[in-house]
Amino acid sequence: MNEAVIRAHREGILTTASLMVNEPGFDEAVKLAQENPNLGVGLHLTLLHGHSTLPPEKIPGLVNARGDFSNSPVGVGVNYFFKCSLREQLRAEIHAQFEKFRATGLKLDHVNGHLHLHLHPTVFEILMRDSEKLGITHLRLTRDCLSRSRKMSSGHLFYKISHATIFEMLSSRARKILAQKKIRHTQITFGLLQDSRVDEDYILKLLPELPDGDSELYAHPSLDQFKHEFDALVSPRVKDEIKKLGIGLIRYQDL
């Protein structure tokens, strides 16, 4: 995945990447990012499906004895919302992940969350309450356009409708707070409803349909499981279409 990100940046249209600070490949990712200073690197806050920064004894309500978060998005979402006792543990772990990112010396391009958990009401409240201390200036406002998504690809209708609805609700609430805090974000995020299927055909259909202003296209490029997404990001046809349409490639920090 690290190699796919750097190659997609050097050879293709990828301008930003998100760093998971507690996962295998972290040291290599930091080294590669330092060698490619034009790549915007953000923090991919991880509070499920991953590992903690703090030791388990400091956050026993969040992780198991090995420091692993739960792999159940629904269970995590319910617990984080209803169990007030977890909020200080969440705050401590969030601050620890920001501190570990800060220690790399990389500029914080943006903040997002694994499985978009940064928009979970409890997590988002912590991020906004501590935004100045954490240095948050740009954040992904996760929302996609259902009508455009259905136009550009068929199938997976329940997934598309459910995710479009959930994240429209979460983003509508978050947008007002981000505006008050003067935290920048793109107007729309493409790829949410096309999860793991951002291929060349999808991008070529998307580019002429982009709304005015700034948009984000996110993908999960790798050289094995999601090689089709890597191939799409380095596709000569995609690069030619971007040039033809006069689309500018930017990072969050350029907003």
C-alpha positions in Angstrom: 0.0 0.0 0.0 2.8 2.4 0.8 4.5 1.8 -2.5 1.1 2.2 -4.3 0.5 5.5 -2.7 3.9 6.9 -3.5 3.8 5.7 -7.1 0.3 7.0 -7.6 1.6 10.4 -6.3 4.7 10.4 -8.5 3.2 8.9 -11.6 -0.5 9.7 -11.3 -3.1 12.0 -9.8 -2.8 11.3 -6.1 -2.1 14.4 -4.1 -2.8 13.5 -0.5 -2.6 10.4 1.7 -3.7 9.5 5.3 -1.4 8.0 7.8 -2.4 5.3 10.3 0.1 5.8 13.1 -0.1 2.4 14.8 -0.2 0.0 11.9 2.6 -2.0 10.2 4.4 0.0 7.6 4.2 3.2 9.7 8.0 3.9 9.7 8.3 3.2 6.0 5.3 5.4 5.2 6.9 8.3 7.2 10.2 7.9 5.4 8.5 7.9 2.0 6.4 10.9 2.9 9.5 12.8 4.0 11.1 12.0 0.6 8.0 13.3 -1.2 7.3 16.7 0.4 4.6 17.7 -2.2 2.4 14.8 -0.9 -0.1 16.1 1.6 -0.2 13.7 4.6 -3.1 13.7 7.0 -3.9 11.7 10.1 -6.2 8.7 9.6 -7.6 8.6 13.1 -8.1 4.9 14.1 -10.6 4.0 16.8 -11.7 0.6 15.4 -10.3 -2.0 13.1 -6.7 -1.2 14.3 -4.3 -0.7 17.2 -4.0 1.9 19.9 -1.2 4.3 20.7 -1.8 4.1 24.4 -1.2 0.9 26.3 -4.3 -1.2 27.1 -4.2 -0.5 30.8 -4.8 3.2 30.1 -7.8 2.6 27.8 -9.3 -0.7 28.9 -12.8 0.2 27.7 -11.5 0.7 24.1 -9.1 -2.1 23.4 -8.4 -5.7 24.4 -5.2 -6.8 26.2 -3.2 -6.7 22.9 -4.2 -3.1 22.2 -6.7 -4.1 19.5 -9.8 -2.0 18.9 -13.1 -3.8 18.1 -13.8 -4.9 14.6 -17.5 -4.2 14.9 -18.5 -0.8 13.5 -22.0 -1.0 15.0 -20.9 -2.1 18.4 -18.2 0.6 18.5 -20.6 3.3 17.4 -23.2 2.4 20.0 -20.6 2.1 22.8 -18.9 5.4 22.0 -22.2 7.2 21.9 -23.9 5.8 25.0 -21.1 5.0 27.4 -20.0 8.3 28.9 -17.3 6.5 30.8 -15.4 6.0 27.6 -15.2 9.6 26.6 -12.0 10.5 28.6 -10.4 7.3 27.3 -11.3 8.3 23.7 -10.0 11.8 24.3 -6.7 10.4 25.6 -6.2 8.1 22.7 -7.1 10.7 20.1 -4.5 13.1 21.6 -1.9 10.3 21.7 -2.5 9.6 18.0 -2.1 13.3 17.1 1.1 13.5 19.2 2.5 10.5 17.4 1.8 12.1 14.1 3.3 15.4 15.3 6.5 13.5 16.3 7.1 12.5 12.7 7.7 16.2 11.7 5.2 15.9 8.9 2.9 18.8 8.2 -0.7 17.9 9.2 -2.5 18.2 5.8 -5.9 17.1 7.1 -7.8 14.8 9.5 -10.1 12.0 8.7 -11.0 8.7 10.4 -10.9 5.0 9.7 -14.4 4.1 8.4 -15.1 7.8 8.7 -15.5 7.5 12.5 -14.2 11.1 12.9 -17.8 12.2 12.2 -19.3 10.0 14.9 -21.0 12.5 17.3 -18.8 11.7 20.3 -15.5 11.6 18.4 -16.4 14.7 16.4 -17.3 16.6 19.6 -13.9 15.8 21.1 -12.1 16.8 17.9 -13.9 20.1 17.8 -13.6 20.9 21.5 -9.8 20.4 21.2 -9.3 21.5 17.6 -6.9 24.3 18.4 -4.8 22.2 20.7 -4.7 19.4 18.2 -3.9 21.7 15.3 -6.9 20.8 13.1 -7.2 23.2 10.2 -8.6 20.9 7.5 -10.9 17.9 7.9 -12.8 15.5 5.6 -16.5 16.2 5.5 -17.6 12.8 4.3 -20.6 13.0 2.0 -21.2 11.7 -1.5 -23.8 12.4 -4.2 -26.3 9.5 -4.5 -27.7 10.6 -7.9 -24.2 11.0 -9.5 -23.1 7.6 -8.0 -26.1 5.8 -9.5 -25.5 7.5 -12.8 -21.9 6.4 -13.0 -22.2 2.8 -11.7 -25.0 0.3 -11.1 -25.6 -2.2 -8.3 -25.0 -2.1 -4.5 -28.1 0.1 -4.2 -28.8 -0.7 -0.5 -25.2 0.2 0.4 -25.3 3.4 -1.6 -28.7 4.6 -0.2 -27.8 3.7 3.4 -24.4 5.3 3.4 -25.6 8.4 1.5 -28.3 8.9 4.1 -26.1 8.3 7.2 -23.3 10.6 6.0 -25.6 13.3 4.7 -27.0 13.5 8.3 -23.6 13.5 9.9 -22.1 16.0 7.5 -25.0 18.4 7.7 -24.5 18.7 11.5 -20.7 18.9 11.2 -20.6 21.5 8.5 -22.0 24.3 10.7 -19.5 23.6 13.4 -16.6 23.5 11.0 -17.7 26.8 9.6 -17.7 28.3 13.1 -14.2 26.9 13.7 -13.0 28.0 10.3 -11.9 24.5 9.6 -11.7 23.9 5.8 -13.1 21.0 3.9 -14.0 20.1 0.3 -17.7 20.5 -0.6 -18.2 16.8 -1.5 -16.3 13.5 -1.3 -16.5 11.1 -4.2 -15.7 7.4 -3.6 -17.7 6.8 -0.5 -20.5 5.1 -2.4 -18.0 3.4 -4.7 -16.1 1.8 -1.9 -13.2 -0.3 -3.2 -14.5 0.0 -6.7 -12.9 3.3 -7.8 -11.6 2.1 -11.1 -10.7 3.8 -14.4 -14.2 3.6 -15.8 -15.7 5.3 -12.7 -13.2 8.1 -12.7 -13.6 8.8 -16.4 -17.3 9.1 -15.9 -16.9 11.2 -12.8 -14.5 13.8 -14.1 -16.9 15.6 -16.6 -19.6 15.5 -13.8 -17.6 17.2 -11.1 -19.4 20.2 -9.6 -17.9 23.7 -9.6 -15.5 24.3 -6.7 -13.4 21.7 -4.8 -14.1 18.0 -4.5 -12.3 15.1 -3.1 -11.9 11.7 -4.7 -10.7 9.1 -2.3 -9.5 5.6 -3.1 -7.6 2.7 -1.5 -4.7 2.0 -3.9 -2.5 -1.0 -3.4 -0.5 -3.3 -5.6 -2.4 -6.4 -4.7 -6.0 -6.3 -3.3 -7.0 -3.0 -4.9 -4.6 -2.8 -7.8 -7.5 -1.6 -10.0 -7.7 1.5 -7.9 -3.9 2.1 -8.2 -4.2 1.5 -12.0 -7.0 4.1 -12.2 -4.9 6.7 -10.4 -2.0 6.3 -12.8 -4.1 5.8 -15.9 -2.9 7.9 -18.9 -6.5 8.2 -20.0 -7.4 9.7 -16.6 -4.5 12.1 -16.6 -5.3 13.2 -20.2 -9.0 13.8 -19.3 -8.0 15.9 -16.2 -5.7 18.0 -18.4 -8.4 18.3 -21.1 -11.0 19.5 -18.6 -8.6 21.9 -16.8 -9.0 20.3 -13.4 -6.5 21.4 -10.8 -5.0 18.8 -8.5 -4.6 20.2 -5.0 -4.1 19.1 -1.4 -6.2 20.0 1.6 -3.7 22.6 2.7 -4.2 24.3 -0.7 -8.0 24.9 0.0 
